[in-house]
């Protein structure tokens, strides 16, 4: 296609989770005839099995589409489909920085939700033109007029420009495409400027090396050109450039305003950083583009291979996953129980689950995760301040002056009939209500201040079950507040298992210990001797479960005779079990570690 900047449109699709982003992307791809009827499937851009199974988008995906408008011109539109879950908001921020416009999708039956607001504010920060889209108008419960009032009142956008569509049936999609090319501005024609290209994503190909996803902001980039990665100072010669059309399609060059990829034979994964600026090796730009905010993980957990021989494979897999998931942060770690592994930082519990499944599926690894924790700020008696996210690094309580935990500002939007149960849930989680606002006669916005650690395990799941899926939830970390923190140790047969230790709020410690002990009792197989499972804070035991011994029937061969014969055999067995208990080791299955992660599931 001939390069004309005024015919290029770069936009992303943003919305709350499950409002139809990927379905709309499917309709756009079908309209552009990029897939045949034979290859057509739902969630075309979602290329991970886990995305299809869960029905969610995890990775932002870019695709270039031709669109023949009613004004007789053929536009080149670059679309980025983004995730909706709060854990993947970093993916959304990166996609937004490569665009000039955004389609903000709102469900016609559910209306404006918490993540809708959060994503809109993110788009406004990047000066994007926002076009509201009302989706799912084919549903019997759709209320377009209600949603238009919410667009005006909650979002402050013009409801008259909102396009009603049904991404499922395709109704209104043609009108949306026409509005899109009129509403979203073209990129600035900076082709004569020195090269500036923003790296907004990347992935690893075992044959070609790192494939770098870029948005060219100024100048041009072509095959054979020497380029400089400004942050890592790596110099490479471009082997291939191209654009994304379902797969990848070669082009001789990419120019200002275009979105595409480059391949430069980069084998060292650490040399490619998301947010870096690429410029010419000679006479390039001296100023890098503004990158992204440094990602701040909120949940920490350690990963270990089940078989210690797989450590190098795990190291390689985590490196490659980091390239494809810029929000994953890790460092080397070790455990007495599990050997060598990695301490990782995640953006939330769903992010942790996704990383676990990707390591198991894509790299065929058997791994164990330790119980997740948040990062606490500990002030020691000598006035020194340290940050602790690993229970094993928690200092002796006698050296601790006070501990602070991270608090979040949680925004919940819910139908009015579920307000009571949701307030009870927030109070259970040590939440303090900051405001309660009736957005209209049916919807209420609740703002709570609560500890991040309380939201980690099951808050989101309980919220969805209480509200039958209608309540929405978004949060941001605000501050640290003083808390009463203790280290909960789990002892199996009297020996502490370091991988099962947790940092918990003192009042919750006994409850959490009972839960973990019950789970482990069900997971650990019975041995020839009795196994006590205990939860302890220091030397104080606060919970206990016992796995009863397997009893071999040693008296089976006694068909009669004096009772003393049987007693003699039982006494002999008793002595043997006493000796076995002293030297016997308890084998912990992988499921035992995983069960601790889900310790609150049935509460």
Buried (B, 14 or more C-beta within 10 A) or exposed (E): EEBBBEBBBBBBBBBBBBBBBBBBBBBBBBBBEBBEEEEEEEBBBBEBEBBEEBEBBBBBBBBBBBBEBEEEEEBBBBBBBBBBBBBBBBBBBBBBBBBBBBBBBBBBBBBBBBBBBBBBEBBEEBEBEBBBBBBBBBBEEBBEEBBBBBBBEBBEBEBEEBBBBBBBEBBBBBEBBBBBBEBBEBBEBBBEBBBBBBBBBBBBEEEBBBBBBBBBBBBBBBBEBEBBBBBEEBEBEBBBBBBBBBEBEEBEBBBBBBBBBBBBEBEEBEBBBBBBBBBBEEEBBEEBBEBBEEBEBBBBBBBBBBEEEBBEBBBEBBBBBBBBBBBBBBEEBBBEBBBBBBBBBBBBBBBBBBBBBBBBEBBEBEBBBBBBBBBBBBBBEEEEEEEBBBBBEBBEEEEBEEBBBBBBBBBBBBBEEBBEBBBEBBEEBBBEEEEEEEBEEEBBBBBBBBBBBBBBBBBBEBBBEBBEEBBBBBBEEEEBEEBEBBBBBBBBBEEBBBBBBBBBBEEBBBBBBBBBBBBBBEBBEEBBBBBBBBBBBEEEBBBBBEBEBEEEEBBEEEEEEEEEEEEBBEEEBEEBBEEEBEEBEBEBEBBBBBBBBEBBEEE
